[in-house]
Amino acid sequence: MASIILNKASVEDTDIVQKLGIQTFSETFSENNSEEAMKKYLEKSFNTEKVKAELSNPDSLFYIAWEEDNPVGYLKVNTGKAQTELQDETSLEIERIYVKKSHHGKKVGQLLYNQALETAKNLHKVYLWLGVWEKNERALSFYTKNGFVEFDKHTFVLGDDKQTDLMMKKMID
């Protein structure tokens, strides 16, 4: 495997982030959700205008993981008002760490997580937080291994399906 390089994304990367988002979200969740719910969620969450707006938001940062000229995963973190829930000025939300299935187990997710942690430290944040689907055992294991603990739950809507996300946080040393 060629080495993985992370690059900060900008609005010029809209198409790449959009395609990566659709592919990785589908690979992660299609098996456990209806085709209709997935279609509705993907159209709402990854349409060109929404992705462009997210990439243009100064309180959101995206990083793309590249293997040579192939994008294999990405990270989205939020501060301030861009955070989906807490909007605590002392925190950084990891909204998305997604990696193509072809690159699972190759430490791409760990590189993206390390970037999130470094970003939080550079921004002088006190803690990281995120929501993760209670049935996504792979992600739950990953975040627990990286020192996150559950502190709450919230509802995540996929299509018309209400699901439970575990909210997890990690204090930054």
C-alpha positions, 0 to 999 in steps of 0.5 A: 500500500502506498502511503496515505497523505492528508490534505485540507479540503476546500470548496474546490473539492466539493465533487470529491467530498460529495462522492466520498461521502456517498460511497463511504456512507453507503458502504457503512450503512446500506446493509442495515437500512432500507434502500428508501431511507438511504436514498432520502438521507444521501440526497439530503446530506450530500447534495452539491449545495449542502456539501459546498456550504459545509466546505465554505463554513469557516467553523468546519474543517475537512481533510481528505485522505489520499493514496497517491491520487485516489481519495480513500477517506475523509474527516469533517470536524466542527467548532462553534455554531457548526457543531451539530448539537453541543455548540460548546466553544471549548469542544471540537465535534468529529462529525464524520470519519469515513473510510472506503471499505477497501481501506478498512484495517489500513490505519486510514481512520486512525490517521484521520482521527489523529488529525482531528485530535491535533486540530483540537489541540491547535484550537486549544479545545478541552475535549472532542465529542461525536455521535456514533450509531449504537449498532456501528460496532466497528466505530464504537470499538475504534472510539473506545480504543481511542479513549472516548466514553459515552456521556449521552444519547441522541436521535439520528434520523435516516430517511424517516427512520429514527435511530439512536446515536451514542454521544461520546467524548474524550478530554484532551490532555 
